[in-house]
Amino acid sequence: QVQLVESGGGLVQAGGSLRLSCAASGGTFSNYAMGWFRQAPGKEREFVAAVTRSGHNTDYADSVKGRFTISRDNAKNTQYLQMNGLKPKDTAIYYCAAASGLWVNRQTVSAYDYWGQGTHVTVPS
């Protein structure tokens, strides 16, 4: 089984930056595409970003494009989400996920096999 552990969440002021990390263990990290999802109170879990197994290609939700950057370091079994220009609407629990499914389905929850426990990101108004 693959275990994923997020870290780096916290409270930042609007316009600030934060970097989330996701450490993977229990599997072959490079076999999985990786993604970030988030869920705000009372809302459905939504796609944020994804990166291919090699790290050569990425995809972003329109709401974060130009502000967030996803990356991975296969040697460290870790993926990252650099968040810049944070807004109150970014407040959510952020989840790391690992996918063995098709890249074309990268924005769907069902494409991912393993999930972390989540880390809180709060951006006050």
C-alpha positions in Angstrom: 0.0 0.0 0.0 1.1 3.6 -0.7 1.1 6.0 2.2 1.0 9.8 1.6 1.6 12.4 4.2 1.1 16.1 3.5 2.8 18.9 5.4 3.3 22.6 5.1 -0.2 23.9 5.6 -1.0 26.9 7.8 -2.4 30.4 7.9 -1.2 33.0 5.5 -2.4 36.5 4.7 -3.9 37.2 1.3 -1.2 37.7 -1.3 1.2 35.5 0.6 2.9 32.2 -0.3 3.0 28.7 1.0 4.6 25.5 -0.1 3.0 22.1 0.6 4.9 18.9 0.6 3.7 15.3 0.2 5.9 12.4 1.2 5.2 9.0 -0.3 6.2 5.6 1.0 5.2 1.9 0.5 5.3 1.9 -3.2 7.3 2.8 -6.3 6.7 6.6 -6.4 7.7 7.0 -10.0 4.9 4.6 -11.1 2.3 7.1 -10.2 1.1 10.4 -11.5 0.5 12.7 -8.6 -2.1 15.3 -7.9 -3.4 17.9 -5.4 -7.1 18.3 -4.6 -8.7 20.6 -2.1 -12.0 20.7 -0.2 -13.6 23.7 1.4 -16.3 23.4 4.1 -19.6 22.5 2.5 -18.1 22.0 -0.9 -17.1 19.0 -3.0 -13.5 18.0 -3.4 -12.0 19.8 -6.4 -9.0 19.3 -8.6 -6.0 21.7 -8.1 -3.0 20.3 -10.0 -1.4 17.2 -11.4 2.0 16.0 -12.6 3.0 13.0 -14.7 5.2 10.2 -13.5 8.3 11.7 -15.1 7.4 15.3 -14.0 7.6 16.5 -17.6 4.0 17.5 -17.9 1.6 19.3 -15.5 -2.0 20.4 -15.4 -3.8 23.0 -13.3 -7.3 24.1 -12.5 -8.2 27.4 -14.1 -8.7 28.9 -10.6 -5.0 28.4 -9.7 -3.3 28.6 -13.0 -0.5 31.2 -12.9 -0.4 31.2 -9.1 0.3 27.6 -8.2 3.1 25.3 -9.3 3.2 21.5 -8.9 6.5 19.6 -9.0 7.9 16.3 -7.9 11.3 14.9 -6.9 11.3 11.2 -7.6 14.7 10.7 -5.8 13.0 12.0 -2.6 9.6 10.3 -3.2 8.0 13.7 -2.7 5.7 16.1 -4.5 5.2 19.8 -3.9 2.7 22.5 -4.4 4.0 26.0 -4.4 1.2 28.5 -3.8 1.7 32.1 -4.6 -0.7 35.0 -4.5 -3.0 33.2 -2.1 -6.6 34.3 -1.9 -9.4 33.7 0.7 -11.1 31.4 -1.8 -8.0 29.1 -1.5 -8.9 28.3 2.1 -9.5 24.5 2.2 -8.0 21.2 3.2 -5.5 20.2 0.6 -5.0 16.5 -0.2 -2.2 14.8 -1.9 -3.1 11.9 -4.2 -1.4 9.2 -6.3 -2.9 7.9 -9.6 -2.3 4.7 -11.6 -5.1 5.5 -14.0 -5.1 7.3 -17.3 -3.6 10.8 -17.5 -6.6 12.0 -19.5 -8.7 11.5 -16.2 -6.2 13.5 -14.1 -8.8 16.0 -12.9 -11.2 13.4 -11.6 -11.2 12.0 -8.0 -11.8 8.5 -9.4 -8.5 8.4 -11.2 -6.5 8.4 -7.9 -5.8 5.3 -5.9 -4.2 6.7 -2.7 -4.9 9.8 -0.7 -3.2 11.6 2.2 -4.9 12.8 5.3 -5.0 16.4 4.2 -3.4 19.6 5.4 -5.2 22.9 6.2 -4.6 26.1 4.4 -6.3 29.2 5.7 -6.2 32.6 4.0 -8.2 35.2 6.0 -10.4 37.8 4.4 
